[in-house]
Amino acid sequence: MLNQPARPGFGKPLMVPEYYVQIRAYLESLRPTKTYNQMASLLNSTGYRSPAGKPWVKQTVANFIRRTSL
């Protein structure tokens, strides 16, 4: 997992850029055939955490997709 040891400053990304590239690529491969709930379950089962360090839920997946413009 790509985690940063300290909290970033206000308005800064929560994770390193490679984390966002990996998650974006994984979601792009899942998006045509999976629902947001299924994507969240798969992310959690593979050990990924949301940018805030919490388990993925469907709303987190939707927000990530919207904010990273997949």
N, C-alpha and C positions, 0 to 999 in steps of 0.2 A: 504494500500500500504506500501511496505517496502522501505522507502527512508532514505538515510543518510542526516543529516543536513549540512555537510560540504563536500567540494570536497576532494577526496583522493589524496595522493601523486602521482607523475608521475609513471605510470606503475602498479598502484594498481587497484583492482576492483572498479567499480563505485558504485556498490550496495552491500548490505550485502549478504552473501552466501545463505540465505534462499530465497531471491528473485530469484536467478538463479535456485534453485531447483524447485520452483513453476513454473517458466516460462518453464523450461525444461520439466517438467511433463505435463504441459498443451499442449505444442507443440507436445510432443510424442503422446498424445491422438488424436490430430487433424491431424497429418502428413499423415496417410494413406488415408484420404478422402478429404482433403482440399488443395487448392493451397496456395502459399505464400501470395497472395493478400487477400484471404479469411481469412487466419490465422492472418494477420495484422489487418484486420477489426474487427475480433473477439477480439483480444487483446485490441484494442482501445475502443471497445464498453464495455468491462468489466472494463475499467479504468486503465489498465496497461500502463506504459510508458516504452520506451526503456531504456537500461542502461544509456544512456546519458540524459534521462529525456524528450525526444521528442516523438511525436506520432510514432507508428510503421508503416513502409512501407515494401513492399515486399523485398527490399534489406536488410533491418535491420533484418528481419526474417531469410533470407538466411545466412547472416553473423553470426547471433546468433547460428543457427543450425551447421554451419561449425565450428565455434570456440568452441562450447561445445560438439562436436562430438556425435550428436544424431544418 
